[in-house]
Structure formats: C-alpha cells, structure tokens
Amino acid sequence: MTSPGIDVHGVRRSFGDIHAVRGATLQAHAGRVTGLVGPNGAGKTTLLLMLASLLAPDDGTIRIDGVDPVADPHAARALIGWMPDALGAWGSLTSRETLVVTGQLYGMPKPHAAARAEALLAEVGLSALADSAAKVLSRGQKQRLGLARALVHEPRVLLLDEPASGLDPQARIDLRILLRRFAGEGRTVLVSSHILSELEEVVDDAVFMVDGETVDSRRVAAASRRARPWRVRLAGDEASVAAERIARVLGASARVDRRDVLVEFDSDEAAAAALRSLIAADLPVAEFAAAQGSLEHTFLDLGKGVPPAPPAPTAPTAPDEEVTP
C-alpha cells in the first residue's frame, strides 16, 4: 500500500450547537484517487476545509504528507491544491490573470506564472476564454478555471469539492482522465462528489460520511454485501412477459422497470450464475447489467440504516494477569 498523503484521526468541528463533523478518521494514499461520499449535510465540505487549512479542527489530528496544517499552514498550503465547490475568484480578472496572480501568490516569478497559466488554460480547455472576465464564465467554465487554479503550483495533494458540478459530458470525461493522470504521477487525490456514477469510474478507494462521521469500514462492507438489483432485458419481449420468463427460469422474483426487468442478487457470482441459467434456457438476453454502481448501492444502503458493525473482538485477559487501569 502506498503511503498516506492525507491522514486524519478523530477530527471534530462544531459551529455553536451545530456539530458539522462529529468524528472523521480516514487515509487517502499517494498514487490513488479517493472518493469522499455522503449526503448533503454529512460534513464533507467542512472536513475538506479543515484539510485545506482554512478551518481548524476542534479536536483530532490531520497530516498532509506528514505536515500538520494547524501548526504549519504555510507548509501545508504549498502541498495542497484546493478546488472549492464555487470558484470564489476575483470576478473582474480574466481567466489568464486569475492564474497568473495565483502563481505569484505562491511565489512564482511573473514570467513563470504566465507560462504556467497558458499551459493550464490549454489543459482545461479555456484558451479561447483566456481574456474573458471570470464573472462572465458559465458554471462549468468556472469549474474548469477552479481546477486550473488548484494546479498552478503543481501540488502533491489535491482536494476537490464537487469538481464535476456544471461540467458538460465531454468536460467530465476530460476531468476523469486528468484525475487518473494525477494519481499516476504519484499525487494524492481526494474528491467529493454527489455524482456517484462519475466517482465510480475514477476512484480507487471510497470513504463514506453520514451525520458528520466517517463510516466504519466494517459497516461499509456489510452494506456493500447486501442484495443489489440487476437490469435484464430480453430481445423481442415486452417487460411484463420477460419478467415472467426470467422469474420462471431463476425461481426468483422479478419486477418490471420501464422496458427492463429488475432482479436482485446477493453477489456478482450469483448474478453470473443467473446469466448462465438464462442463456442455458435459451432466453434471448439483450442486456444484463448491475442497475446500480457499487458506490451508489453502498451509499443507498447506508442511508437505509444498515446497523453499525459489532465492536472488534478483544483478546481475553488471563485470570491471573494483573490489569493496570
């Protein structure tokens, strides 16, 4: 396993009586893309702000490539590329000026910052808008500028909050390619998103947050093992007819969902066995695929209240062993 570029233990943060982050423990490793998944209000953005050294935790520890962002925020910020959900740039500056000024704030000489700005504008597809004021950019264009701004100083750790929000389909594909490239270069990438299908295609690891807490890995594993719906379509059959034929072959319940049939399986292996049975029965299977990605499936099951995992077993104390309080 690669070393943790982000290491968080027992982090909490409240705003008066609002406990935004009640207990966060996670690791994100260099060379991997880690997804931060959770519903609105789960505490994801507050956690990211603490990782970016923009908020101090009330309790717990954070390390960014070994640096404590509370004790040494300047060193941490030199390592971090931070892309918030909203650009928050100077609206009167052009896209090029935004990147040049950002580079200078990181200590780059202006010619270096200007050259870096040109390269990044090309990389995120904004060269044609280099001289347009940031305030006239669309939501998706501002997102691309926000990503470029986060990359100005070539950070080792990337923190991205809803980076795909507002992007068109091609820009989302380009973003996925960029994130995979960053991981391939050995950077640590932590990305928060509500677009679970997008995360599914790019992340190596996932951390789930519910009610301000990161979910215990055993609870996540329990949720991921629950039955998942698969979508089946038979060529030439109406969905209602197909449901009857599929249920008869599999000896399992099948329900109609528009033109397709949904059948639940406990595992990928069970789904594969079912497909073999359908083909052996000479049913004209035209489509057979999971109706939910694994992230979406786990996320939805956690939302249904999958019970907490039991506490880890502890070694029994020998009868004659003296225990020190």
PyMOL commands that set and color helices and strands:
alter all, ss='L'
color gray80, all
select helices_A, chain A and resi 44-51+73-79+95-105+110-123+127-129+134-136+139-151+169-184+196-200+217-224+239-250+268-280+294-303
alter helices_A, ss='H'
color red, helices_A
select strands_A, chain A and resi 4-15+18-29+33-37+59-64+80-83+157-161+188-192+205-210+213-214+228-234+255-257+260-265+285-290
alter strands_A, ss='S'
color yellow, strands_A
deselect
rebuild
show_as cartoon
